[in-house]
Amino acid sequence: MDNRSVLIAGGAGFLGSHLCKHYLDRGARVICVDNLSSGRMRNIEHLLDITTFRFVLHDITDPLDLGERIDFIINMAAPASPPRYQADPIATFDTIVIGSENLLKLARKAGARILQASTSEVYGDPEIIPQTEEYCGKVQTMGPRACYDESKRAAETLFYDFHHSLGVDIRVARIFNTYGPNMDPEDGRVVSNFIVQALSGRGLTVYGDGHQTRSFCYVDDMITGLTALMHSKVDIFDPVNLGNPGEFSILELAKIVLEETQSNSTIEFRDLPKDDPEFRRPDISKAQRLLDWSPEVPLREGLRQTIIYFAAELGRNAQPTE
């Protein structure tokens, strides 16, 4: 990657900041573009003195022209947690759809390869387990989650059309639940919620009966998968699932977090939010076949590293169990 230029939209966010460091460590020039609506400067402040790193405060709903060579573009720009994307659903839709179109136009002009961070949410509340890339999903166009789910589906369509009509070199990753350091303690996702609640001695809020399932992928594994897809020597223009196929119920996750934090917090049950998916588990056979990629970090090991991070964020000395 020496002297190659990588633009990461949403680069101050959770996954985006890890991607910035990944590429800097490999000799690339990194342009981090973020409007800081959900990204955090503290995620990238340790990178600001690196000469090959540049931060650009910009909202991608406005066209972007940096006047320099760009070899790769990664679009991570979107609020990914339900409380964040539901707080301003129109802005969420605009960021994902208009932002994607602006970045695709930039990729076409620059002759750059562009990767879209899509999501397992395009499958909605799925009727099949696990979900394959060929599954079209059981989706709801009107509801509190639709601004995110449907805009991500629309963005995939834009990527398809820019490739087939205009020849833009695209990659599309459907990312399943990912966790790890650099998550915002207040982002409202289940892993961060549980860990922060456990470390703070508050009750862990489980919605519904807790038997709905998710698959949790540690951030290091996800970064490996994303970069393998971006730089594959095989042309892969169709979506690829990236996630950990290990399936856990929300209640199981809560109990593991309590064990690893040695917390005395209780579990508190709340009403299930509207359109919350019952099951979520990826079929990753395509990624295994084309990218030789599979996640390696077990849930407990990843949670221990994440607990250390959140304990530091909260200014506490909590330590995970051995």
PEVEN-V996960 format. One record per run of one state. SS is the DSSP state (~ for helix, > for strand, _ for the rest). FROM is the first residue (numbers start at 1). TO is the last residue. If there is no record, write none. Layout:
SS_FROM_TO / SS_FROM_TO
//
This chain:
__1_4 / >_5_9 / __10_13 / ~_14_25 / __26_28 / >_29_34 / __35_40 / ~_41_43 / __44_44 / ~_45_47 / __48_52 / >_53_57 / __58_71 / >_72_75 / __76_81 / ~_82_87 / __88_88 / ~_89_110 / __111_112 / >_113_119 / ~_120_123 / >_124_124 / __125_130 / >_131_131 / __132_137 / >_138_138 / __139_145 / ~_146_166 / __167_169 / >_170_175 / __176_177 / >_178_179 / __180_189 / ~_190_200 / __201_203 / >_204_207 / __208_212 / >_213_215 / __216_216 / >_217_218 / ~_219_230 / __231_239 / >_240_242 / __243_246 / >_247_249 / ~_250_261 / __262_266 / >_267_270 / __271_281 / >_282_282 / __283_284 / ~_285_291 / __292_298 / ~_299_313 / __314_322
//
